[in-house]
Amino acid sequence: MAAAAGGERRPDEEPPEPPGACWRDNAAFWILGLCNNFAYVVMLSAAHDILRRPPAAPQAARHLPHGADANGSRYDCNPVSTGAVLLADILPTLLLKLAAPFGLHLVPYSPRVVVCALCAWGSFALVALSAGVAVSLGGVALASVSSGLGEVTFLALSSLYPRAAVASWASGTGAAGLGGALAYGGLTQAGLSPPRALLPLLALPPAALLSYFCLLRPPPAAAPPAEQEQPLLGTPPAPPARLTLARKWRIVKGLLKYLVPLAIVYFAEYFINQGLLELLYFPASRLSHAEQYRWYQLLYQGGVFAARSSLRCLRLRRLWPLALLQSLNAALALSAVAAAWLPGPAGAFALVACEGLLGGAAYANAVANVGQQVPPEEGEFAMTVAALGDTVGIALSGAAALPVHGYFCRRS
């Protein structure tokens, strides 16, 4: 052995990583990303169903002549835009992320993870058992608390691990998008009613707890030397660097080159998803309106997953080209809703898949670039701030979606 041949290891040497350590950490962050975003994604995939009461004769309304819909509008409008679900799914996240840089680091990681799991479990249960839109939106808000608190927690935690942890987290969040859309679409297609389709998903929050407490090792820098396998239960985060307000502001200014284009990408992205896709309806298709909406979400999330999982193969230092392309996507979708120039859903499917690729690439590269730019002592704060970029864009898009929905539905 090397230690026997060369004498005892020097005190400043890092102890050798136990076999499979990197695999354990990367797998844990992937599962945590998957579980953290699952409820958020499912609520957006179910947005059309949450806001619409089941019609008395659903099969009779499946096949309608072109230009005729169940409510007399060519857009087949819900009374309320799916942007309302988006706002319920993002405003609690935004408030959490705005407050997080100022005191969340004082709360140990383990209680935060438990709260995330309880909120996710409660969100599935509340929406599944709810009989009204208002209570369902309360369940959506719980999913938002879970996702927002989880994102700032796990991104900050990833700064204490090797850089591969961020890539694993990003891939897991992308898998949550694809898996959430597939799970919801598959369960409803198999015959479960939209609320009941959420009940099997109650198994996911316990999986997040198992991943955190049983699979993830303590942060390498903070783990006690004699207890490398000590669970994280009750372990506070590593002591944060003493960051003055001036230093925090300097960090934030240095991150704006990533956060501003990321916010633009996500504004355009979610303006399409929750403001336009429910209006991009093709009555002549053999797919019902709800089925078309679910396919939009599935293809979008497939693009997100592919892009967020490509970080090890493709790194982008500049995000502005992605912002410009996503804005072009939003303009195309808006013109398709206004002028009905798309002949069928195939063109819309291609547009949303491209939209997912751009959004996934923007998020993955933004958090990776932030993680590489800042020194270790600023990592937790910087990653907490980085989580704000996409959320600000999403919240603004939800606010914009409501008047756009009203405008088109009134004029049709």
N, C-alpha and C positions, 0 to 999 in steps of 0.2 A: 504494500500500500504506500501511497505517496507520503502520508504522514509518518510512517515508520522509517522510510528511506531518508527523508529530509528533516527529521526531527519534528517537534511539535509545531502546529500552525501558529503563525504570528498573530498577535492580538488584533491587528487591523485587517486581517483577511476576513472576507465574507465566508460563513460556513457553507459547505456544499449544499446545493438544493437536493432535497430528498427525491427519489425517483418518482416521476409522475406529477411533481409539484406544479409545473407550468400547465400541464393538462388539466389538473384539478381546478386551478384558478380560472383558466380560460373557459372551461366548461361551466363553472359556476357563474361567471359573468354573462355567458351566453344565455343560460337558463333564467338568470335574473332579468336580463333585457327582455326575453320572451314573456315572462310572467308579468313584468311591470307594465308593458304596453298593451297587453291582451285585452283587458277590460275597456281601455280607451278606444281601441280599434273596433271592438265588437259593438260598442255603443254607436259609433259613427256608421258602421255597416247596417245597424238596425234602425238608423235615424228615420228612414222613410216609414218603417212599420210602427215605430214608437209614436209618431205623430198622426197616424191614420187608423181610425177604427175599422175593424174588418167589415167589408160590405156585406149586405144581406145575402147576395148571390154572387160570390166571387167568380165562379166559373163562367157566369153569363157575361161578365165584363172583360173576359180575357181577350176576345177577338173583336175588335172594333174597327169600322172603316176608317181610313186615313182622315185625320182631322176631326174625329168625333171621339170624345172621351166620357168617362163616367160622370164627370161634373160639368160637362159642357165646354171645357177649355181644351185647346189643343195641347196645353202643357200638363193637363190632368193635375192641377195644383192641389196640394195639401192646404188646409186653412192657415197653417203656420209653416214657415220655411224650415228646412232641415238646418239652417243656420242657427235656429234656436237650440237645437241639440248640440251643435258645435260650441255655442257660447256656454251652455251648461257644462260641457266637457272640457272647456279651456279656461274659463275665468277663475275657478278655484286654483288651477295650476299656476296661472299668471300671478295671483296674489301670493301664493306660496313662494314662487321663485323670486318675486320682488323682495320679499322679507328674508329669504334664506341667507344672502350674503352678510346680514347684520346680526345674526345670532343663532342660526341653526347649528353651527359648528359646536355650540355648547351642549347640545343634546347628543348622547352616545348613538352610534349607528344602530345598535341592536333594537332599542325601543322604536326607532323610526321604521325599521323593516317590519316589525310586528304591526305597527299602525297601518302601514301600506297594505299588508296582507288582509287585515281586518276590513279595511275600506273596500278593497277589491271584492272580497267575499260578500260584503253587504250590498255592493252595487249590483252584482249579479242577482242576488236574492230579491232585492227590492224591485228591480225592473221586471223580473220573471213573475212575481206575485202581484204586481200592481194592476189595478183596474182602470187607472186614469192617467192622463198625460202628465199632470202636475207631479204626482208621486214618481212616475217614471223619470222625469227630469231630475228629481231629487236623487234617484239612483245613479243617473249619469254624472251628477255633481260629485257623488262619492267616488266614482271611477276616476274623476279628474283629480281629486285629492290624492288618491292612491298613486296615480301615474306621475303627478307633479312632484310629490314628496319623494317618490322612488327615484325619479330621474336626477334630482339634485343630490340625493344621498349616494347613489351608485356612481355617478360621474365623479363626485368628490372622492369617493372611496377608491375609484380606479386610479387616481393620481398617486396612490401609495403602492401601487403594483407596477410590474413591468408594462411597457407601452402596449403589448399585445392585449392587455385587458380591455383597452378602449375599443380595439377592433372587434373583440369578442362581444362586448356590450352592443356595439352598433349593429353587428350581424344579428344578435338576438332580438333587438328591437325591430329589425326588418322582418325577421321570421314571425314576430308577433303580428305584424300587419298581414302577412300572407296567411298565417295560421288562423288568425281571428276571422278574416273574411271567408276562408275556406270552411272553418268550423260552423260559422253562423249560416252561410249559404247552404252547406251540405246538410245540416240538421233540419233547416226549414224545407229544403227540397225533399228530404226523406219523409216529410209529413208532419213534423212537429210544428205546432203553432209558434209564431215568433217569440212570445214570452217564454214558452216552455223550452225553446231551443237554448236558453241561457242556463238552464239547471245543470246540465252535465259539466259546464265550465266552472262549477263551484270547486272542482278538484284542483284548479290551478294555484290559488293562493297558498295552500299547504305545500305545494311543490316549491314555491319560492322560499318558504321558510326552511325546508329541508336543504335546499341548495345553499342558502346563506349559512345556516348553523352547522351543517354536516359536511358539505363539500368544500366550501371556500376556506382557505387557510387564513390565519391572522395576517395582517399586513406585515411584510418582511421586516420593515424597519421598526415596527412596534411590538413584534412578538417577543415574549420573554425567552431568553436563550435556552432555558431548561425545559420549556413547555411549548415546543414549536407547534404541537397539534391542539393547543388549548382552544376551545370554541370561543366564538366572538360574543357569546351571551354576556351582557353586562359590561363588555369592554368598551371604554370610551374611545373616541377617535384620538389619533396621535395629536399631541399638543400643537395647535396651529401657530404659524409664525406670527410675530407681533406686527401686524400690518396697520400702519397709520392710515387715516382717511386720505391723505395726500398720496400715499403709495397705492391704495386701492383705486383711486381715481386714475393714476398713471397706468395701472394694469388694465382698467376698463377701456381707456383711450387706445391702448395698444391692441385691444381685441376687436375694436369697431370694424376693422377691415375684413373681419370674418363675420361678425354679428349682423352688420347692416345688410350685406347681400343675402345672408341666410334668412333674415326676416322678410326680404322681398320675395325670395323663392317661396317661402311658406305662405306669404299673403296670397300670391298668385295661385299657388297650389290648392289651398283650402277655399279660396274664392271659387275655383272651378268645382271642387268636390262638394261643398255644402251650399254654394250659391247657384250653380249652373247645372250640375248633373241631374238633379231631380227635374229640371225643366227640359233637359235634352232627351226628350221622349219620342219614341217612334211607334205610333199606334198600329201601323201595319205589320209590325214584327210579330212573330209567333211567341215572343217573350212578353209577359205582362210587364207593367210599369215597375212593380216591385222587383221582378226578376232582372230587368235591365239595370236597375239601380245596384243590385247586389253584384252583377257582373262587372259594372264599372268599378266598384270597390275592390273586387277580387283582382282585376287586372292592374289596377293602380298599386295595390299592395304587393303584387308580384314584382312590379318594377322597383318598388322601394326595397324589397328584400334583396334583389339581385344587386342593386347599387350599393346598399349598405354592407353587403358581404364581399365587395370587391376591393376593400381598402388595402388588403395586403398585396394586391396586384396593380392597383392604379391609384396614385396620389395626385391630387390637384391642389396647388398652392393658391391659385386665384379662383375666387368664387363668383366674380362678377359676370363672366360668360354664362354661368348657370342661371343667374338672376335674369339676364336678358332673354334667354331662351324660354324660361318659365313664364315670363311676362308675355312673350309671343304666344305661348300655349293658351294663356288666359284670354288674350284678344281673339284667337281663333274660336275658342269655345263660346265666348260671348257673341261673336258674329253668327255662329251656328244656331244659337238659341234665338237670336233676333230675326235672322233671315231664313232659317230652316234650309240651309243649302246642303247639308249632309243627306245623302239619299237613304241611308240606313245606319244601324248601330255599329257596323264594322269600323267606319271611320272614327266614330266616337271612342270605340274600344282602343284603337291605335293611339289616339290622342292621350287617353288617360294612362296607358302603359308608359308612354314617353314622359308624361308628367311625373309618374312615380319614379322613373329612373333619375330624372333631374333632382327631385326632392331628396331621394335617398343619398345620392352622391353629395349634395350640398351638406346634409347633416353629418354624414360620416367624415367628410374631409374637414369640416369646420371644427368638430371636437378633436380630431386628430391633430390638426394644426395648432389649436390652442394648447393641447397637451405638450407639444414639442417646443412651443415658443417660450413658455414661462419656466423659471427655475423651480426646483422641487418645493421650496418653502412657500411658493405662491400657487402651487398646483391646485389645492383644494378650493381656494377662493376663485381662481380663474375658471375652473370647471363648473363651479356653481353659477358664475356669471354667464358662461357659455350656454347654459341651459335656457337662458332667457331669449336668445335670438329667434328661434323658431316659434316660441310661445307668443311673443309680441306680434309677429306676423299672422299667426293663426287667429288670435283674438281680434285683430283689426279686420281680418277677412270675414269673421262671423258677424261683426257689426255691419259690414258692407253687404253681406248676403241678404239680410232682412229687407232693406228697401228695394233691392234688385228683384227679389222674389215678388214683392208687392207690385212693382211696376209692370212686370211681364204678365202677372196673373190678372191684373185689372184691365189691361189692354187687349187680352185675348178673347 
